Amino acid sequence: MDEFRARSARLGLADRVTLPGWIDQPTAAALCAAADILMLPSHAEGLAMSFWRAGARACVVATPVGAHGEVIEPSSAGC
């Protein structure tokens, strides 16, 4: 996480981006409730539950792995 925090600082985003790292479930629920965007960069997923849960409340930015492409159709429901 230190590398990504340093990169966000170099890009001038440190005051606009939160990178909490590993968190427990109550903290995750609170962060999701307050978030506008969920970013899910992954190299391997089936269909992440966070993808489903956040999609009802926020914009989801996710990599095209696992079943994400089966749920979000490019050019009609997402990109």
C-alpha positions as CSV (number, residue, x, y, z in Angstrom):
1,M,0.0,0.0,0.0
2,D,2.9,2.4,0.6
3,E,3.8,2.3,-3.1
4,F,0.3,3.2,-4.1
5,R,0.0,5.9,-1.5
6,A,3.3,7.4,-2.7
7,R,2.1,7.2,-6.3
8,S,-1.1,9.0,-5.5
9,A,0.9,11.7,-3.7
10,R,3.2,12.1,-6.7
11,L,0.1,12.5,-8.9
12,G,-1.4,15.1,-6.6
13,L,-4.3,12.9,-5.6
14,A,-3.4,12.1,-2.0
15,D,-6.0,14.5,-0.6
16,R,-8.7,13.0,-2.9
17,V,-8.1,9.3,-2.8
18,T,-8.3,6.9,0.2
19,L,-6.4,3.7,0.1
20,P,-7.2,1.9,3.4
21,G,-5.6,-1.5,2.6
22,W,-7.0,-4.6,4.4
23,I,-10.0,-3.8,6.5
24,D,-12.6,-5.6,8.6
25,Q,-16.2,-6.0,7.6
26,P,-17.8,-3.2,9.6
27,T,-15.2,-0.8,8.3
28,A,-15.8,-2.0,4.7
29,A,-19.6,-1.5,5.1
30,A,-19.1,2.0,6.4
31,L,-16.7,2.9,3.6
32,C,-19.0,1.4,0.9
33,A,-22.0,3.4,2.3
34,A,-20.0,6.6,2.0
35,A,-18.3,5.9,-1.4
36,D,-19.1,7.3,-4.8
37,I,-16.8,4.9,-6.6
38,L,-15.6,1.4,-5.9
39,M,-12.4,0.4,-7.7
40,L,-11.8,-3.3,-8.0
41,P,-8.5,-3.9,-9.8
42,S,-8.1,-7.7,-9.9
43,H,-6.2,-10.3,-11.8
44,A,-8.4,-13.2,-10.7
45,E,-12.1,-13.1,-9.6
46,G,-15.1,-15.3,-10.1
47,L,-17.8,-12.7,-9.5
48,A,-16.8,-10.5,-6.5
49,M,-19.5,-9.8,-3.9
50,S,-18.1,-6.3,-3.5
51,F,-18.9,-5.8,-7.3
52,W,-22.6,-6.7,-6.7
53,R,-23.0,-4.8,-3.4
54,A,-21.3,-1.6,-4.6
55,G,-23.2,-1.6,-7.9
56,A,-26.4,-0.9,-6.1
57,R,-25.0,2.3,-4.5
58,A,-22.0,3.5,-6.5
59,C,-20.1,3.5,-9.8
60,V,-18.0,0.4,-10.1
61,V,-14.6,0.4,-11.9
62,A,-13.4,-3.2,-12.4
63,T,-11.0,-5.2,-14.5
64,P,-12.6,-7.6,-17.0
65,V,-11.9,-10.8,-15.2
66,G,-14.1,-13.7,-14.2
67,A,-17.8,-13.2,-14.7
68,H,-17.7,-9.4,-14.6
69,G,-18.0,-9.3,-18.4
70,E,-21.1,-11.6,-18.3
71,V,-22.9,-9.2,-15.9
72,I,-21.8,-5.8,-17.4
73,E,-22.4,-5.7,-21.1
74,P,-20.0,-3.2,-22.8
75,S,-21.7,-0.2,-24.3
76,S,-25.1,-0.8,-22.7
77,A,-24.5,-1.3,-19.0
78,G,-20.8,-0.4,-18.6
79,C,-17.4,-0.3,-20.1
